[in-house]
Amino acid sequence: MKWIYPATISLALLAQAGCKCAGHSPDIHRSNVRAFGATGDGTNKDTVAFQKAIDARAAEGGGEVIVPAGNYLIGSIELKSRTTLRLEPDAHLVGSPDLDDYPVMKIRWEGKWIDGHRALIAAQGASDIGIVGPGKISGNPALGGRQMPRRPVIIEPINCTNVLFEGFATEHHSMWSIHPTYCENVIAKNLTIRSTGGNGDGIDVDSCRHVRIENCDIATGDDCIAIKSGRGMEGYRLARPTEDVVITNCTLSDSIFADIGIGSETSGGIRGVQIEHCQFVHARTCAIYLKSNSGRGAFIEDISARDLEVNTAPGGFLRINLISSGIRDPQPVPGIEGIPSARNFSFNNVKVDCGTLVDAAAISPVKPLKGLLLEDISGTCKKAISLANLTNAVLRDIHVTGYQGAFLTQTNVQGTGLEEPK
């Protein structure tokens, strides 16, 4: 992994967030939203006051915008470079129910650049920005769903560098919570994310580099964490991969889909995702789902997971489907070039109580998965392992009970440890 923590984030930003590694600088400049007219009464809209406070702080070189205790009803606001929004205890930002309070702009949605409503808290082309807690941010439940133009997510930095989200809580309904797109050097730590309903993803990482998601408690209606990079020929031509992502010490639970989804929007490529020391409390389908579709093209490579505990995952621990997952794009990458390539997947030190242990049969024989390690896996499952079209597979120290049928079903698989256990 190339990720270096905390050197890739500016010391000033870490200081604003109270990070002990940088120390808290007494030289940080601060403004209070109340001084710009915010009431925090939960009835009157404070959007203008918040934006004035952010703009004033940015114009003076940056610093913190303090949000004291209160209920602040706001529409979309935009962070500017070198500004951090600090939510003090009992500070609660609540999204306006009026769709007109969220301007329409170009956003990335399901792998395409389309018109959509700006996030409740947005940023565009900014650097050294942050939101820190311990306050709370709630999207308006009336604005969720899949209507077009796309409805507002809670937080969405686009083309930003040095981004810090720390120590706050979010809640939303039927819409994504945090969606960094085209960003570099992103930290999300000590967050509590809650959502309900389909389409209610927690953190969606979209064509970003150097991302760390740490010590987060995420319980969502849809994917807890999704890793994406564009869909079809548009994403393939843009060629903006997501790479170098660390997910560590997180607790994950979803009620509709997967805890961690890698894909199915993979046309820009995905590489270097490391998942470690995580608890998967509940997964409606499977704990980890690597997915793509013919016509996506590009690659998924260097995916590793270790030291995991998986409980109550009816669909299973691990599913790999590289040929038929997600929306078929109207402008796919054609021919063999459009078949995604995959290599170097490893999973070790995993304790499970799940449905299917591993379902990795939906892989093209034209482009087999090159390298799959399953090692030191124990627990119970209802079905064991199905593999197809793999080379360099290694199965080692797998001790599971409770499954029905064969331990291993395989088609066109080469490697070691592929015999039925004795």
C-alpha positions as CSV (number, residue, x, y, z in Angstrom):
1,M,0.0,0.0,0.0
2,K,1.2,3.5,-0.8
3,W,-0.9,5.2,1.8
4,I,1.1,7.3,4.3
5,Y,-0.7,8.6,7.4
6,P,-0.7,11.4,8.3
7,A,1.9,12.9,6.0
8,T,-0.4,13.1,3.0
9,I,-2.8,15.5,4.9
10,S,-1.5,18.9,5.7
11,L,-0.5,19.5,9.3
12,A,-2.8,22.6,9.4
13,L,-5.8,20.5,8.5
14,L,-5.0,17.9,11.1
15,A,-4.5,20.6,13.7
16,Q,-7.9,22.0,12.9
17,A,-9.4,18.6,13.5
18,G,-7.7,18.2,16.9
19,C,-5.4,15.5,15.7
20,K,-2.8,14.8,18.4
21,C,-0.2,13.9,15.9
22,A,-0.1,17.4,14.6
23,G,-0.9,19.2,17.8
24,H,-3.6,21.9,18.2
25,S,-2.3,25.1,16.9
26,P,-3.3,28.3,18.8
27,D,-2.9,30.2,15.5
28,I,-6.0,28.7,13.8
29,H,-8.5,31.4,12.9
30,R,-12.1,30.8,13.9
31,S,-15.5,32.2,13.1
32,N,-18.9,31.4,14.7
33,V,-21.9,30.9,12.5
34,R,-24.0,32.8,15.1
35,A,-22.0,35.9,14.4
36,F,-23.2,35.8,10.8
37,G,-26.9,35.5,11.7
38,A,-27.5,31.8,12.2
39,T,-30.3,31.2,14.7
40,G,-30.1,27.4,15.3
41,D,-33.8,27.3,16.1
42,G,-34.6,24.5,13.7
43,T,-37.3,26.6,12.0
44,N,-35.6,29.5,10.2
45,K,-33.2,28.6,7.4
46,D,-29.6,29.3,8.3
47,T,-28.1,28.6,4.9
48,V,-27.1,32.2,4.1
49,A,-25.4,32.6,7.5
50,F,-23.4,29.4,7.1
51,Q,-22.2,30.3,3.6
52,K,-21.2,33.8,4.7
53,A,-19.2,32.4,7.6
54,I,-17.4,29.9,5.3
55,D,-16.7,32.5,2.6
56,A,-15.4,35.1,5.1
57,R,-13.1,32.5,6.7
58,A,-11.8,31.4,3.3
59,A,-11.2,35.0,2.2
60,E,-9.1,35.6,5.3
61,G,-6.9,32.6,4.6
62,G,-8.9,29.8,6.1
63,G,-9.5,28.3,9.5
64,E,-12.5,26.9,11.4
65,V,-16.2,27.7,11.1
66,I,-17.6,26.9,14.5
67,V,-21.2,25.6,14.8
68,P,-22.3,25.7,18.5
69,A,-25.1,23.7,20.0
70,G,-28.5,24.1,18.2
71,N,-30.6,22.8,15.4
72,Y,-29.7,24.4,12.2
73,L,-32.0,24.1,9.2
74,I,-29.9,24.6,6.0
75,G,-30.0,24.1,2.3
76,S,-26.8,23.3,0.3
77,I,-23.6,25.0,1.4
78,E,-20.1,24.8,-0.1
79,L,-16.9,24.4,1.8
80,K,-13.9,26.4,0.4
81,S,-10.2,25.7,0.5
82,R,-8.5,25.7,3.9
83,T,-11.8,25.8,5.8
84,T,-13.1,23.3,8.4
85,L,-16.6,23.1,9.7
86,R,-16.5,22.2,13.4
87,L,-19.7,20.8,14.9
88,E,-19.6,21.3,18.6
89,P,-21.5,19.0,21.0
90,D,-25.3,19.1,20.4
91,A,-24.9,20.9,17.1
92,H,-27.3,19.4,14.6
93,L,-27.4,20.3,10.9
94,V,-30.8,19.4,9.3
95,G,-31.3,19.4,5.6
96,S,-34.0,21.6,4.2
97,P,-37.1,19.8,2.7
98,D,-37.2,22.2,-0.2
99,L,-35.4,20.8,-3.3
100,D,-34.9,24.3,-4.6
101,D,-32.4,24.8,-1.8
102,Y,-30.0,22.4,-3.6
103,P,-28.7,23.9,-6.9
104,V,-28.4,21.6,-9.9
105,M,-24.8,20.9,-11.1
106,K,-22.8,18.2,-12.7
107,I,-22.3,15.3,-10.4
108,R,-21.2,11.6,-10.7
109,W,-24.1,9.2,-10.3
110,E,-23.9,5.5,-10.9
111,G,-20.8,6.0,-12.9
112,K,-22.0,8.8,-15.2
113,W,-21.6,12.6,-15.1
114,I,-25.1,13.9,-15.1
115,D,-27.2,16.8,-13.7
116,G,-28.0,16.4,-10.1
117,H,-28.8,18.4,-7.0
118,R,-25.8,19.6,-5.0
119,A,-25.1,17.9,-1.7
120,L,-26.1,19.4,1.6
121,I,-22.4,20.1,2.2
122,A,-20.5,20.3,-1.0
123,A,-17.0,21.2,-2.2
124,Q,-15.6,21.7,-5.6
125,G,-11.9,21.9,-6.5
126,A,-11.0,22.7,-2.9
127,S,-8.0,21.7,-0.8
128,D,-7.4,21.3,2.9
129,I,-11.1,21.0,3.9
130,G,-12.8,19.2,6.7
131,I,-15.8,18.5,8.8
132,V,-15.2,17.5,12.4
133,G,-17.5,16.6,15.3
134,P,-18.9,15.7,17.6
135,G,-22.1,17.1,16.2
136,K,-24.6,15.5,13.8
137,I,-25.8,16.0,10.2
138,S,-29.1,14.8,8.9
139,G,-30.3,14.7,5.3
140,N,-34.0,15.4,4.8
141,P,-35.9,12.1,4.4
142,A,-38.3,13.7,2.0
143,L,-35.5,14.1,-0.6
144,G,-34.3,10.5,-0.9
145,G,-34.9,8.0,-3.6
146,R,-33.9,7.6,-7.2
147,Q,-35.7,10.5,-8.9
148,M,-33.9,12.6,-11.5
149,P,-32.2,15.0,-11.4
150,R,-30.4,13.1,-8.7
151,R,-31.4,14.0,-5.1
152,P,-28.9,15.5,-2.7
153,V,-26.4,13.4,-0.8
154,I,-25.3,14.7,2.6
155,I,-21.6,15.3,1.9
156,E,-20.0,15.4,-1.6
157,P,-16.5,16.8,-2.3
158,I,-15.6,16.7,-6.0
159,N,-12.0,17.1,-7.3
160,C,-10.7,18.0,-3.8
161,T,-7.4,17.2,-2.1
162,N,-6.6,16.8,1.6
163,V,-10.1,16.1,3.0
164,L,-10.8,15.2,6.6
165,F,-14.1,13.9,8.0
166,E,-13.8,13.1,11.7
167,G,-15.9,12.4,14.8
168,F,-19.5,13.3,13.7
169,A,-22.7,11.4,13.0
170,T,-24.9,11.3,9.9
171,E,-28.4,10.0,9.2
172,H,-30.2,9.8,5.9
173,H,-33.0,7.9,4.0
174,S,-32.7,6.3,0.6
175,M,-29.7,8.4,-0.5
176,W,-26.0,8.2,-0.1
177,S,-24.4,9.8,2.9
178,I,-20.8,10.6,1.9
179,H,-19.6,10.6,-1.7
180,P,-16.0,11.8,-2.5
181,T,-15.4,11.9,-6.2
182,Y,-12.1,12.6,-8.0
183,C,-10.5,13.3,-4.6
184,E,-7.1,12.6,-3.3
185,N,-5.9,12.2,0.3
186,V,-9.2,11.5,2.1
187,I,-9.6,10.5,5.8
188,A,-12.9,9.4,7.2
189,K,-12.5,8.4,10.9
190,N,-14.6,7.9,14.0
191,L,-17.8,8.5,12.1
192,T,-21.2,7.1,13.0
193,I,-23.3,6.7,9.8
194,R,-26.9,5.6,9.8
195,S,-29.3,5.3,6.8
196,T,-32.5,3.5,5.9
197,G,-34.0,2.3,2.7
198,G,-32.7,1.2,-0.6
199,N,-30.1,3.5,-2.2
200,G,-29.0,4.5,1.3
201,D,-25.2,3.9,1.0
202,G,-22.9,5.0,3.7
203,I,-19.5,6.0,2.1
204,D,-19.1,5.8,-1.7
205,V,-15.5,6.3,-2.9
206,D,-15.6,7.3,-6.5
207,S,-12.4,7.5,-8.6
208,C,-10.3,8.7,-5.6
209,R,-6.7,8.0,-4.6
210,H,-5.3,7.6,-1.1
211,V,-8.4,7.1,1.1
212,R,-8.5,5.8,4.7
213,I,-11.7,4.8,6.4
214,E,-11.0,4.1,10.0
215,N,-12.9,3.4,13.2
216,C,-16.3,4.0,11.6
217,D,-19.6,2.5,12.8
218,I,-21.8,2.2,9.7
219,A,-25.3,0.8,9.6
220,T,-27.1,1.4,6.3
221,G,-30.1,0.5,4.2
222,D,-27.8,-0.3,1.2
223,D,-24.0,-0.8,0.9
224,C,-22.1,0.4,4.0
225,I,-19.0,1.2,1.8
226,A,-18.9,1.1,-2.0
227,I,-15.8,1.5,-4.2
228,K,-16.4,2.8,-7.7
229,S,-14.7,4.3,-10.8
230,G,-17.2,5.0,-13.6
231,R,-19.4,3.0,-15.9
232,G,-19.2,2.0,-19.6
233,M,-17.2,3.8,-22.3
234,E,-17.5,7.1,-20.5
235,G,-15.7,5.8,-17.4
236,Y,-13.2,3.8,-19.5
237,R,-12.1,6.8,-21.5
238,L,-11.8,9.0,-18.5
239,A,-9.6,6.3,-16.9
240,R,-9.8,7.7,-13.4
241,P,-9.2,4.6,-11.1
242,T,-9.9,4.3,-7.4
243,E,-6.7,3.2,-5.8
244,D,-5.0,2.9,-2.5
245,V,-7.9,2.5,-0.1
246,V,-7.6,1.3,3.5
247,I,-10.7,0.3,5.5
248,T,-9.7,-0.6,9.0
249,N,-11.3,-1.2,12.4
250,C,-14.8,-0.6,11.2
251,T,-18.1,-2.1,12.3
252,L,-20.5,-2.6,9.4
253,S,-24.1,-3.6,9.0
254,D,-26.6,-3.3,6.2
255,S,-30.2,-4.3,5.8
256,I,-30.6,-4.6,2.0
257,F,-27.3,-5.3,0.2
258,A,-23.6,-5.8,1.0
259,D,-21.4,-4.4,3.7
260,I,-18.5,-3.6,1.3
261,G,-19.2,-3.5,-2.4
262,I,-16.2,-3.2,-4.8
263,G,-17.9,-2.2,-8.1
264,S,-20.0,-2.7,-10.1
265,E,-18.9,0.6,-11.6
266,T,-15.3,-0.3,-12.4
267,S,-14.6,1.1,-15.9
268,G,-11.9,3.4,-14.6
269,G,-10.2,0.6,-12.7
270,I,-9.9,-0.3,-9.0
271,R,-6.6,-1.3,-7.4
272,G,-5.0,-1.5,-4.0
273,V,-8.0,-1.9,-1.6
274,Q,-7.0,-3.2,1.9
275,I,-9.7,-4.3,4.4
276,E,-8.5,-5.2,7.9
277,H,-9.6,-5.6,11.5
278,C,-13.3,-5.2,10.7
279,Q,-16.5,-6.6,12.2
280,F,-19.4,-7.4,9.8
281,V,-22.4,-7.5,12.1
282,H,-25.0,-8.1,9.5
283,A,-25.1,-8.3,5.7
284,R,-28.4,-8.9,3.9
285,T,-26.6,-10.4,0.9
286,C,-22.9,-10.8,1.6
287,A,-20.2,-9.2,3.7
288,I,-17.8,-8.4,0.7
289,Y,-19.0,-8.3,-2.9
290,L,-16.6,-7.8,-5.8
291,K,-18.7,-7.1,-8.9
292,S,-18.5,-5.9,-12.4
293,N,-20.1,-6.6,-15.8
294,S,-19.2,-7.3,-19.4
295,G,-18.8,-3.9,-21.1
296,R,-17.1,-2.3,-18.1
297,G,-13.6,-3.1,-19.2
298,A,-10.6,-2.0,-17.0
299,F,-9.5,-4.0,-14.0
300,I,-9.9,-4.9,-10.3
301,E,-6.6,-5.9,-8.8
302,D,-4.7,-6.1,-5.5
303,I,-7.6,-6.5,-3.2
304,S,-6.8,-7.9,0.3
305,A,-8.8,-8.5,3.5
306,R,-7.6,-9.9,6.8
307,D,-8.6,-10.2,10.4
308,L,-12.3,-10.1,9.8
309,E,-15.3,-11.3,11.9
310,V,-18.5,-12.0,9.9
311,N,-21.8,-12.6,11.6
312,T,-25.3,-12.9,10.3
313,A,-24.6,-12.8,6.6
314,P,-27.3,-14.9,4.9
315,G,-26.0,-14.3,1.4
316,G,-22.5,-15.3,2.5
317,F,-19.0,-14.0,3.3
318,L,-17.6,-13.4,-0.2
319,R,-19.1,-13.1,-3.6
320,I,-17.2,-12.4,-6.9
321,N,-19.3,-11.7,-10.0
322,L,-17.4,-10.1,-12.8
323,I,-19.7,-10.7,-15.7
324,S,-23.3,-9.8,-14.8
325,S,-23.6,-7.4,-11.9
326,G,-25.1,-4.0,-12.1
327,I,-26.7,-1.9,-14.8
328,R,-25.8,-2.8,-18.4
329,D,-24.4,0.4,-19.9
330,P,-26.0,1.6,-23.2
331,Q,-22.4,2.5,-24.4
332,P,-20.4,-0.5,-23.2
333,V,-16.7,-1.1,-23.8
334,P,-16.9,-3.5,-26.8
335,G,-15.6,-7.0,-27.3
336,I,-12.9,-8.7,-25.3
337,E,-11.6,-5.3,-24.2
338,G,-14.9,-4.8,-22.3
339,I,-14.4,-7.9,-20.2
340,P,-12.9,-6.8,-16.8
341,S,-9.6,-8.3,-15.8
342,A,-8.9,-9.3,-12.2
343,R,-5.9,-10.4,-10.3
344,N,-4.4,-10.8,-6.8
345,F,-7.3,-11.2,-4.4
346,S,-6.5,-12.5,-0.9
347,F,-8.6,-13.2,2.2
348,N,-7.1,-14.5,5.4
349,N,-7.8,-14.8,9.1
350,V,-11.6,-14.7,8.8
351,K,-14.2,-16.0,11.3
352,V,-17.6,-16.6,9.8
353,D,-21.2,-17.4,10.5
354,C,-22.8,-17.1,7.1
355,G,-24.8,-18.5,4.2
356,T,-22.4,-19.3,1.3
357,L,-18.8,-19.0,2.3
358,V,-17.4,-18.1,-1.1
359,D,-19.2,-17.8,-4.4
360,A,-16.7,-17.0,-7.1
361,A,-18.2,-18.8,-10.1
362,A,-19.3,-15.8,-12.2
363,I,-15.9,-15.1,-13.9
364,S,-15.3,-15.1,-17.6
365,P,-13.2,-18.0,-19.0
366,V,-11.8,-15.5,-21.5
367,K,-10.2,-13.5,-18.7
368,P,-9.8,-15.8,-15.6
369,L,-9.1,-14.3,-12.2
370,K,-5.4,-14.5,-11.7
371,G,-4.7,-15.2,-8.1
372,L,-7.1,-15.9,-5.3
373,L,-5.9,-16.8,-1.7
374,L,-8.3,-18.1,0.9
375,E,-6.5,-18.8,4.1
376,D,-7.1,-19.4,7.8
377,I,-10.9,-19.3,7.6
378,S,-13.1,-20.9,10.3
379,G,-16.7,-21.0,11.5
380,T,-20.0,-22.1,10.1
381,C,-21.7,-21.8,6.8
382,K,-24.7,-23.3,4.9
383,K,-22.8,-23.7,1.7
384,A,-19.0,-23.8,1.2
385,I,-17.0,-22.8,-1.9
386,S,-17.8,-22.5,-5.6
387,L,-15.1,-21.4,-8.0
388,A,-14.8,-21.1,-11.8
389,N,-12.2,-19.8,-14.2
390,L,-9.3,-19.1,-11.9
391,T,-5.6,-19.5,-12.1
392,N,-3.2,-19.5,-9.2
393,A,-5.9,-20.3,-6.6
394,V,-4.6,-21.2,-3.1
395,L,-6.9,-22.7,-0.4
396,R,-5.2,-23.3,2.9
397,D,-6.3,-23.9,6.5
398,I,-10.1,-23.6,5.9
399,H,-12.1,-25.2,8.7
400,V,-15.8,-24.6,8.4
401,T,-18.7,-26.8,9.6
402,G,-22.5,-26.9,9.0
403,Y,-22.4,-26.8,5.2
404,Q,-24.5,-29.0,2.9
405,G,-23.2,-30.6,-0.3
406,A,-19.6,-30.5,-1.5
407,F,-17.0,-28.5,0.2
408,L,-15.7,-27.2,-3.1
409,T,-17.3,-27.0,-6.5
410,Q,-14.9,-26.0,-9.2
411,T,-14.7,-25.5,-13.0
412,N,-11.6,-24.5,-14.9
413,V,-9.6,-23.8,-11.7
414,Q,-5.8,-24.2,-11.3
415,G,-4.0,-23.9,-8.1
416,T,-3.3,-25.7,-4.8
417,G,-5.5,-26.9,-1.9
418,L,-8.4,-27.7,-4.3
419,E,-9.1,-31.2,-3.1
420,E,-12.0,-32.2,-0.8
421,P,-10.9,-31.9,2.9
422,K,-10.4,-35.2,4.7
